[in-house]
């Protein structure tokens, strides 16, 4: 049974540690660069604005760096993810799962992402953005000997460069309309230019954030990249797509008209729903997490769109709540998604498998990794005691507290948005229950899973940092209140109302509603301890247990074939969303030689490809290939013909100039 693009073993686990210290150096530098980013980002959020210009480094404009609260928020977030990943790389690299090129590039990749958030001019931003894109592409190509990796890298490169072209054109229009290159000097942009910049940058930054329909690179590149790289890309790099939308569309051009908010809400809602549907039927654990990234970035975009729409409609309180929800969910997603990919990397390193149908039984073989992945899965579910619960609760509250008197648009939009968030949360629970229950519990379904070994201490330490942030977000989100206030205040749509109070009790500014995550956690803890005590008391009062043989439908013992697989678990959802997923299924029945009415073997195959990729991208690729074939006929190798082409081109230019 196959579901998705890659569901078989992709690496062979190597338990022999390297004798060199390249992984220690790379992991240490990555963590050091990340820690520097946390420190510099904190200065940008809470200190004065710092600017640095290096005129000789780049012709004409030079390199201009500046730290402000918005850039400092994203820089701190990126640096924190890098610290955890750096510690993880020390053990992961020593087991031989990273080559020397990825080990050398990891610190540079983190530095490039940090520079993106520190760029103070259009030219510097474009330069650092391209450096980040090239570094991520080289890291994806770490396993270039496999065809799947080369295909994923090709899609990543094409989508990255197309997105860069859109960003380049959009920022050129912005700079020309504003008559300046520095962000601080860009003011009073004409309405027509603002609309063009918004549409172009939404496409370019949306591609980097993995928003539908420009998400095709994400479920391909994330599974094939080394797991530490996947964690950095999914928990840090995609956030910079949101940073671009916040910086240019919502801050420099903001707050923006109502249709901007509607556009962001539609793109975000569709991305969230499509991503979670694909995640709920995926059987590759890293592909599942990649689609979960599309889901969560969609929720963040929906929240930013709601803030823009509410501000333009005069609903200042809900606008501030929605903006706070977006920024808090950015932190939560960075924490639980980095933890999820790092835990999946530990499983991949121990078993060589990504296919959930062949895993299972890891709770006994890898108890620490199982617990840590459970923390990540709970955070991705959006349920109480999870890292994403408070942010999603704030988003829902912002949607349901908009008064009907504000506008008809809000009265029609907010119920649909609430339904989209609710459906996304429900399907997200199903996806994470499948990933955790099928992948880590029950009995092992393969020899590799049965022989798995726990990850070394440095890998567990890196995952432990991310898990600690998940727990803090779930219980005491007030720790992040100062940073959230500074980041939200940087957005014009949320400046008019004081930011949401994230104390022991989360209160809504100017509205009725509050929640106490710490009280919920304490209540769950007390209930669990009480249940454990009652169970122990009742067990002590019972007579001695009697051992009886296990009845398993006439069999002697339970086997791995008597339990759900990830494919069978997701089959009902596959039927419900069959029109969206378009699964390719095949059933082959082999009859016995004696009678055609008796089946000797039944083989079931199921493949679910990305429906949008097949319907939208495949025709475009075929058209480009056909056009390239026609162009090839014009290149005959004749020098005289090429000279004629050149002369014709010059003649056309002269006529146009005339």
C-alpha atoms as one frame of an Amber mdcrd trajectory, in Angstrom:
protein
   0.000   0.000   0.000   1.366   3.389  -0.952   0.029   6.826  -0.245   1.867
   9.927  -1.413   5.150  10.237  -3.220   7.580   8.418  -0.957   6.618   5.869
   1.658   9.535   3.464   1.698  12.859   3.405   3.492  15.032   6.249   2.312
  18.216   5.845   4.341  20.001   3.110   6.144  20.578   3.947   9.805  24.229
   4.231  10.678  24.817   3.753  14.389  28.595   4.238  14.145  29.646   7.667
  15.330  32.049   9.748  13.293  35.459  10.281  14.791  35.827  13.835  13.466
  34.346  16.911  15.092  32.703  18.470  12.036  29.208  17.907  13.425  30.235
  19.412  16.778  31.671  22.476  15.040  28.673  22.867  12.713  26.107  22.357
  15.471  27.962  24.669  17.821  28.246  27.419  15.198  24.583  27.031  14.264
  23.537  27.410  17.889  25.936  30.323  18.363  24.593  32.152  15.309  21.073
  31.447  16.534  21.842  32.751  20.019  23.319  35.897  18.460  20.084  36.310
  16.522  18.036  36.006  19.732  20.178  38.682  21.400  20.113  41.050  18.408
  16.385  40.520  17.919  15.710  41.342  21.559  17.673  44.574  21.102  15.560
  45.406  18.081  12.311  44.791  19.970  13.086  46.498  23.250  15.937  48.878
  22.476  16.288  51.837  20.178  16.344  51.342  16.411  19.860  50.405  15.340
  21.036  51.051  11.767  24.230  50.063   9.965  25.304  50.966   6.449  28.178
  49.273   4.609  28.662  51.286   1.435  31.510  49.321  -0.145  29.858  45.873
   0.078  27.255  46.420  -2.654  27.596  48.760  -5.674  25.485  51.923  -5.872
  23.254  51.427  -2.823  25.462  49.546  -0.365  24.150  47.239   2.340  21.800
  48.782   4.890  20.839  46.910   8.045  18.317  48.065  10.629  16.681  46.490
  13.673  13.132  47.426  14.642  10.431  45.645  16.709   8.910  43.757  13.754
  12.210  42.543  12.340  13.505  41.858  15.848  10.505  39.628  16.586  11.138
  37.435  13.540  14.893  37.470  14.140  14.432  36.241  17.711  12.076  33.521
  16.532  14.510  32.341  13.841  17.443  32.386  16.241  15.593  30.363  18.877
  14.812  27.614  16.336  18.459  27.601  15.239  19.689  27.099  18.821  17.613
  23.918  19.212  18.534  22.630  15.757  22.236  23.284  16.366  22.282  21.108
  19.476  20.395  18.406  17.592  22.900  18.478  14.700  25.780  17.500  17.002
  24.363  14.008  17.544  22.613  13.723  14.189  25.778  14.544  12.251  27.978
  12.210  14.300  25.729   9.322  13.267  26.671   9.981   9.669  23.364  11.419
   8.433  24.771  14.754   7.270  27.519  15.279   4.703  30.243  17.849   4.998
  28.542  20.338   2.671  25.316  20.507   4.726  27.330  20.723   7.934  29.290
  23.650   6.523  26.212  25.435   5.126  23.889  25.192   8.136  25.367  28.178
  10.038  25.431  30.210   6.814  21.786  29.357   6.133  20.802  30.566   9.594
  22.863  33.744   9.159  21.149  34.456   5.821  17.697  34.119   7.424  18.710
  36.471  10.216  19.975  39.029   7.706  16.625  38.962   5.876  14.909  40.227
   9.026  17.624  42.861   9.534  17.525  44.297   6.000  16.817  48.028   6.040
  16.441  48.656   2.314  14.866  47.033  -0.728  18.222  46.180  -2.293  19.602
  44.607   0.867  16.404  42.641   1.362  16.532  41.196  -2.153  20.197  40.263
  -1.738  19.733  38.498   1.581  16.525  36.824   0.379  18.364  35.289  -2.575
  21.246  34.166  -0.349  18.736  32.384   1.888  17.040  30.753  -1.109  20.303
  29.476  -2.617  21.499  28.108   0.734  18.229  26.245   1.287  18.394  24.754
  -2.213  21.927  23.429  -1.677  20.867  21.919   1.655  17.903  20.174   0.029
  20.341  18.685  -2.496  22.320  16.977   0.276  21.081  13.555  -0.870  21.308
  14.339  -4.597  22.211  10.737  -5.481  18.518   9.799  -5.207  16.089  10.716
  -7.966  13.416  11.860  -5.490  15.798  14.434  -4.017  16.762  15.800  -7.430
  13.100  16.111  -8.400  12.242  17.861  -5.139  15.196  20.233  -5.528  14.142
  21.090  -9.080  10.598  21.970  -7.978  12.021  23.942  -5.046  14.375  25.888
  -7.320  11.680  26.725  -9.879   9.111  27.830  -7.300  11.725  29.807  -5.360
  12.913  31.703  -8.421   9.407  32.380  -9.703   8.518  33.729  -6.275  11.683
  35.832  -6.272  10.763  37.330  -9.647   7.365  38.351  -8.265   8.993  39.872
  -5.173  11.637  41.619  -7.281   9.093  43.249  -9.591   6.826  44.175  -6.676
   9.611  45.825  -4.678  10.916  47.623  -7.771   7.438  49.132  -8.222   7.377
  50.033  -4.530  10.789  51.668  -4.618  10.007  53.577  -7.812   6.633  54.791
  -6.513   8.109  55.804  -3.174  11.224  57.350  -4.667  13.515  55.676  -2.128
  15.345  52.455  -1.356  15.356  52.560   2.455  12.264  51.268   4.211  12.192
  54.311   6.483  11.888  56.651   3.463   9.022  54.836   1.715   5.877  56.908
   2.315   2.747  57.972   0.451   2.666  55.266  -2.181  -0.069  55.868  -4.823
  -3.085  53.563  -4.664  -2.438  51.918  -8.024   1.156  51.127  -7.148   0.081
  49.821  -3.725  -2.360  47.398  -5.328   0.288  46.098  -7.746   2.825  45.689
  -4.949   0.296  43.868  -2.768  -0.637  41.347  -5.454   2.958  40.678  -6.515
   4.357  40.367  -3.006   1.437  38.213  -1.867   2.297  35.775  -4.649   6.032
  35.862  -3.958   5.929  35.686  -0.172   2.968  33.306  -0.264   5.089  30.903
  -2.280   7.798  30.968   0.377   5.192  30.490   3.129   3.741  27.462   1.338
   0.307  28.967   0.744  -2.026  27.298  -1.748  -1.720  27.135  -4.733   2.004
  28.028  -4.595   2.817  25.309  -2.047   3.985  22.572  -4.432   7.647  22.758
  -3.388   6.965  22.339   0.315   5.615  18.728   0.502   8.401  17.684  -1.849
  11.427  19.458  -0.398  10.710  19.067   3.326  10.530  15.244   3.309  13.653
  14.831   1.167  15.853  17.350   2.996  17.869  16.221   6.042  15.683  16.458
   9.137  17.558  19.386  10.785  17.221  21.270   7.494  13.515  20.396   7.359
  13.104  21.809  10.872  14.836  25.066   9.924  12.866  25.402   6.702   9.473
  24.594   8.216   9.839  26.376  11.558  11.927  29.383  10.500  12.255  29.948
   6.743   8.530  29.775   5.902   7.912  32.350   8.656   9.905  34.824   6.595
   7.197  34.628   3.951   4.813  35.939   6.612   7.450  38.499   7.572   7.474
  39.814   4.001   3.685  40.181   4.003   3.795  41.944   7.373   6.681  44.221
   6.454   5.606  45.408   3.020   1.864  44.865   2.757   0.694  45.483   6.315
   3.310  47.915   7.645   4.753  49.985   4.776   1.533  49.979   2.738  -0.916
  49.234   5.543  -3.343  49.007   7.027  -4.813  48.509   3.548  -8.363  48.398
   2.193 -10.928  45.767   3.110 -10.410  43.661  -0.003  -6.785  43.108   1.015
  -8.018  41.545   4.230 -10.558  39.445   2.334  -7.870  38.233  -0.072  -5.591
  37.211   2.789  -8.455  35.464   4.577  -9.454  33.496   1.471  -5.886  32.434
   0.685  -5.255  31.566   4.326  -8.506  29.652   4.784  -8.070  27.615   1.601
  -4.442  26.858   2.509  -5.386  25.730   6.016  -8.173  23.446   4.808  -6.262
  21.960   1.897  -3.107  21.446   3.955  -4.891  19.648   6.782  -6.882  17.430
   4.379  -3.653  16.323   2.694  -1.980  15.823   6.080  -4.846  13.660   7.323
  -4.327  11.112   4.519  -0.522  11.247   4.236   1.425   8.180   5.387   4.924
   9.653   5.082   5.545  11.245   8.486   7.663  14.102   7.113   5.227  14.746
   4.262   2.435  14.883   6.855   4.364  17.484   8.839   5.054  19.453   5.658
   1.358  19.695   4.833   0.744  20.649   8.465   3.030  23.618   7.805   0.762
  24.728   4.960  -2.178  24.355   7.334  -0.696  26.460  10.118   0.724  29.155
   7.848  -2.755  29.339   6.355  -4.242  29.989   9.801  -1.655  32.707  10.416
  -2.444  34.361   7.075  -6.159  34.131   7.831  -5.559  35.897  11.159  -3.556
  38.677   9.475  -6.294  39.075   6.880  -8.922  39.255   9.629  -6.912  41.983
  11.380  -6.729  43.983   8.145 -10.444  43.534   7.415 -11.495  44.414  10.962
  -9.321  47.520  11.065 -10.726  48.765   7.750 -14.265  48.128   9.059 -13.757
  50.012  12.317 -13.561  46.939  14.595 -10.342  47.921  16.373 -10.586  45.469
  19.278 -11.041  42.320  17.154  -8.296  43.565  14.806  -5.809  43.705  17.683
  -6.869  40.250  18.914  -6.488  38.740  15.431  -3.023  40.279  14.981  -1.985
  38.969  18.407  -3.302  35.517  17.482  -1.194  35.543  14.299   2.021  36.500
  16.108   1.446  34.043  18.958   0.715  31.238  16.505   3.977  32.029  14.715
   5.804  31.308  17.984   3.746  28.188  18.647   4.242  26.825  15.148   7.981
  27.399  15.307   8.119  25.456  18.585   5.969  22.418  17.811   6.938  22.102
  14.140  10.675  22.178  14.841  10.076  19.577  17.565   8.000  17.442  15.211
  10.600  17.402  12.435  13.454  16.755  14.857  11.549  13.828  16.403  10.775
  12.488  12.925  14.486  12.798  12.154  15.304  10.710  15.218  12.918   8.012
  13.986  14.435   8.184  10.512  17.956   7.929  11.932  17.023   4.919  14.074
  14.943   2.993  11.536  15.623   4.399   8.077  11.842   4.695   7.603   9.366
   7.506   7.055   6.398   5.303   6.210   3.896   5.215   9.078   2.522   1.919
   7.748   5.869   0.278   8.538   6.539   1.931  11.888   4.864   1.312  15.262
   6.108   0.020  18.586   8.526   2.924  19.061   7.092   3.843  22.467   9.103
   1.022  24.065  12.196   1.322  21.918  12.377   5.140  21.887  10.372   6.381
  24.903  11.924   9.869  25.078  11.442  10.544  21.366   7.878   9.248  21.609
   7.079  11.618  24.470   8.615  14.584  22.674   6.749  13.851  19.448   3.565
  13.604  21.509   4.191  17.136  22.799   4.605  18.344  19.205   1.467  16.512
  18.045  -0.583  17.981  20.911   0.638  21.455  19.989  -0.344  20.951  16.343
  -3.841  19.767  17.333  -4.865  23.129  18.789  -6.337  21.456  21.886  -5.944
  22.593  25.522  -2.460  21.933  26.963  -1.094  22.226  23.435   1.201  25.002
  22.207  -1.266  26.147  19.545  -4.380  26.259  21.728  -4.227  29.843  23.048
  -3.442  31.374  19.649  -6.256  29.511  17.914  -8.626  30.445  20.750  -7.704
  34.104  20.277  -8.325  33.818  16.531 -11.783  32.337  17.067 -12.604  34.998
  19.671 -11.641  37.771  17.266 -13.968  36.291  14.653 -17.003  35.798  16.889
 -16.756  39.139  18.725 -17.223  41.342  15.671 -20.527  43.156  16.038 -22.968
  42.668  13.181 -23.373  46.434  12.905 -19.850  46.969  11.595 -20.617  45.878
   8.017 -22.398  43.295   5.924 -19.045  41.959   4.753 -18.084  41.035   8.308
 -21.470  39.467   8.946 -20.946  37.166   5.958 -17.220  36.543   6.310 -16.682
  35.770   9.973 -19.055  32.757  10.239 -17.323  31.149   7.253 -13.921  31.833
   8.807 -15.017  30.302  12.131 -16.209  27.210  10.277 -12.897  26.955   8.412
 -10.895  27.220  11.648 -13.117  24.646  13.384 -12.877  22.157  10.508  -9.135
  22.672  10.296  -8.744  21.964  14.010 -10.847  18.817  13.834  -8.967  17.378
  10.871  -5.683  18.412  12.480  -6.555  16.286  15.513  -7.209  13.302  13.210
  -3.908  13.818  11.394  -1.850  14.016  14.583  -3.660  11.097  16.249  -2.770
   9.051  13.188   0.869  10.159  13.223   1.350   9.493  16.931  -0.885   6.450
  17.379   0.108   4.562  14.236   3.748   5.610  14.180   4.715   5.214  17.842
   2.167   3.017  19.628   0.904  -0.555  19.112   3.272  -3.181  17.713   6.138
  -2.685  15.268   5.231  -3.432  11.662   8.751  -3.975  10.382  12.072  -5.337
  11.540  13.628  -1.868  11.399  11.027  -0.494  13.822  11.446  -3.470  16.159
  15.216  -2.840  16.380  15.091   0.954  16.808  17.321   2.626  19.394  16.852
   5.835  21.330  18.459   9.026  20.046  21.663  10.264  21.723  21.708  12.968
  24.369  22.493  15.961  22.134  19.562  15.175  19.852  17.263  14.815  22.855
  18.610  18.107  24.250  17.737  19.965  21.053  14.244  18.472  21.052  13.928
  19.225  24.771  14.432  22.967  24.170  11.631  23.021  21.620   9.402  20.947
  23.937  10.040  23.382  26.796   8.809  26.264  24.635   5.719  24.210  23.739
   4.909  23.685  27.421   5.456  27.343  28.276   3.151  28.415  25.446   0.481
  25.997  26.636   0.563  26.936  30.326   2.053  30.438  30.776   1.939  32.338
  27.447   2.386  35.538  29.468   6.146  34.955  29.130   5.882  36.127  25.526
   3.551  39.075  26.203   6.209  41.839  25.980   7.497  40.603  22.610   3.964
  40.196  21.288   3.007  43.744  22.289   5.988  45.192  20.436   5.382  43.092
  17.305   1.634  43.787  17.183   2.166  47.516  17.741   4.349  47.585  14.617
   1.318  46.766  12.447  -0.859  49.812  11.662  -4.034  47.694  11.756  -3.493
  46.887  15.454  -2.035  50.108  16.856  -5.244  51.718  18.064  -5.991  49.291
  20.923  -3.656  48.042  23.621  -2.537  44.502  22.878  -4.194  41.470  24.448
  -3.198  40.899  28.062  -1.458  37.545  28.240  -1.183  37.208  31.980  -2.218
  34.308  34.163  -5.667  34.954  32.687  -5.777  35.780  28.959  -8.213  38.673
  28.550  -9.610  40.259  25.415  -9.062  44.047  25.129 -12.377  45.868  25.416
 -14.408  42.688  24.980 -15.979  40.066  27.204 -13.991  36.851  27.293 -11.046
  35.324  29.084  -9.286  32.027  29.582  -6.731  30.727  32.084  -4.377  28.151
  30.504  -2.588  27.598  33.812  -5.844  26.769  35.572  -6.734  24.299  32.813
  -3.328  22.643  33.141  -3.631  22.478  36.924  -7.121  20.974  36.631  -5.947
  18.315  34.195  -2.993  17.514  36.448  -5.155  17.162  39.542  -7.634  14.969
  37.633  -4.842  12.720  36.378  -3.308  12.329  39.825  -6.728  11.593  41.352
  -7.465   8.963  38.726  -4.067   7.349  39.293  -4.579   7.304  43.060  -8.072
   5.769  42.772  -6.793   3.147  40.363  -3.992   2.210  42.728  -6.416   2.060
  45.678  -8.888  -0.176  43.849  -6.093  -2.419  42.608  -4.961  -2.949  46.212
  -8.439  -4.049  47.295  -8.880  -6.637  44.530  -7.935 -10.309  44.921  -4.791
 -11.597  43.304  -5.109 -11.576  39.507  -5.537 -14.813  37.629  -3.546 -15.317
  34.460  -5.681 -16.501  31.542  -4.762 -17.190  27.915  -5.320 -14.339  25.482
  -8.200 -14.780  23.055  -7.522 -13.167  19.694 -10.193 -14.470  17.345  -8.879
 -18.002  17.713  -5.229 -17.017  17.231  -2.518 -17.652  19.783  -1.358 -14.036
  20.045  -1.827 -10.592  18.553   0.249  -9.738  15.502   1.100  -6.541  13.695
  -1.433  -7.398  10.967  -4.294  -7.160  13.501  -3.992  -3.379  13.933  -4.804
  -0.293  11.963  -2.306   1.119   9.515  -2.075   4.795   8.601  -3.748   4.046
   5.269  -6.703   2.257   6.833  -7.021   4.910   9.555  -7.319   7.659   6.929
  -9.569   5.704   4.564 -12.865   7.214   5.854 -11.468  10.732   5.416 -10.215
   9.741   1.987 -13.778   8.800   1.048 -15.273  11.994   2.459 -12.796  14.243
   0.628 -12.503  12.052  -2.451 -13.523  14.877  -4.812 -10.671  17.005  -3.487
  -7.976  14.348  -3.131  -8.766  12.315  -6.270  -7.080   9.132  -4.963  -5.778
   6.574  -7.439  -6.782   3.176  -6.018  -6.434  -0.306  -7.422  -7.600  -3.678
  -6.085  -6.123  -6.848  -7.559  -7.673 -10.220  -6.661  -5.776 -13.453  -7.306
  -8.060 -16.488  -7.346  -7.146 -20.022  -6.356  -6.492 -22.484  -9.196  -9.356
 -24.694  -8.037 -12.141 -22.091  -8.106 -12.628 -18.542  -9.277 -14.924 -17.957
  -6.302 -12.102 -18.412  -3.782  -9.523 -15.646  -3.399  -5.921 -16.628  -2.813
  -4.567 -13.079  -2.459  -6.033  -9.556  -2.496  -3.700  -6.629  -3.185  -4.823
  -3.066  -2.478  -2.882  -0.082  -3.748  -3.668   3.541  -3.084  -1.787   6.609
  -4.245  -2.762  10.155  -3.336  -0.847  12.803  -5.201  -1.216  16.540  -4.739
  -4.431  17.316  -6.631  -3.576  20.990  -7.198  -0.140  20.082  -8.497  -1.560
  17.584 -10.981  -4.427  19.791 -12.148  -2.674  23.170 -12.252   1.044  22.562
 -12.604   1.114  19.577 -14.948  -0.676  21.368 -17.844   1.642  24.368 -17.458
   4.722  22.139 -17.484   3.461  20.338 -20.588   2.810  23.662 -22.324   6.303
  24.928 -21.477   7.827  21.689 -22.736   5.883  21.999 -25.998   6.994  25.622
 -26.421  10.594  24.598 -25.740  10.284  21.931 -28.438   9.144  24.537 -30.927
  11.971  26.878 -29.965  14.468  24.068 -30.394  13.580  23.905 -34.088  14.731
  27.499 -34.511  18.234  26.602 -33.232  19.734  24.792 -36.177  23.371  25.532
 -35.370  23.753  27.924 -38.297  25.816  31.031 -37.453  24.258  32.955 -40.321
  20.773  32.279 -38.982  21.796  33.451 -35.509  23.209  36.677 -36.977  19.910
  37.198 -38.768  18.074  36.756 -35.454  20.323  39.394 -33.882  19.828  41.850
 -36.733  16.070  41.382 -36.569  16.118  42.020 -32.818  18.143  45.231 -33.229
  15.781  46.404 -35.977  12.740  45.854 -33.737  14.385  47.786 -30.884  15.177
  50.700 -33.220  11.638  50.808 -34.534  10.193  50.794 -31.035  12.627  53.481
 -29.885  11.768  55.592 -32.892
